[in-house]
Amino acid sequence: MTLFRELGDPYREATSLDRLGDALEATGDRPGAGAWTRALAVLEPLDHPDTIEIQAKLLHTGTRRHDRCHE
């Protein structure tokens, strides 16, 4: 994720965060909401359609958009 951020590729950074959130949710060790919130923060300024899917994941976990923004 850091590499994509340094390369100026926000879409791939957000995609990596989204997949990290999926993996964290699947293991049950840690909620993926923190990663999804960060992905959303990257995608929203781009007006990217993937924001809808990530918002749905956050809604499913019961996490509001800014609950875990600083994790």
N, C-alpha and C positions, 0 to 999 in steps of 0.2 A: 504494500500500500504506500509506503514511504517512497518507493521508487517511482510509482505512477504520479504521486504528488510532485516529486522533484522534476519529473519529465513534463509536468503540466498536462497530464492526462486525467482530468477529473472523472470522466466516465468509467475508466478502468479502475480508478481508485474506489469509486462507489460500488462497482461490481464486486471488487474484492471484499469490501466491507459487508456487502449484502450476503455473499457466500460464507463469510466468517460467521455472521449472525445465524445463518441456516445451520452451520456445523455446530455452533454452540447450543442452539436449541435442540438439535438432534441428540447430542450427548447428554443433555440434561444437567451437565455440570454447571453451566452458567447460562443465564438468559441471553439470547441474542439481541435483545432490545438496544443495548448500548451501541453495538456495531451498526444496527439498522438505523438508529437515530443519527449516527455520524454519516452514514451513506445518504440519508435523506438531506442532511445539511449540505452535502456536496452537490446533490442532484437538483434540489429546488431552484437554485439560481440559474441553472441551465434550462429550466422549464421542461425537464425530461419526463417522458411518459412513464418511466419506471418508478417514479415517485408514488404513483397510485398503488402499485404492488407492495412497496415497502410500507406505506401507510397502513395497508390492510394487515400486514404482518404485525405491526405495532399495535393496531387495534385488537387483533386476536390475542395478543399477550396482555392486553389491558394497560399498556403503557401509553401515556400521552406523549406527544411529540417531544417536549422539552424535559421530560422526567429524568432522562439519563444522558443528557447532552454533554455533560462534562466528565464522563467516565473515561 
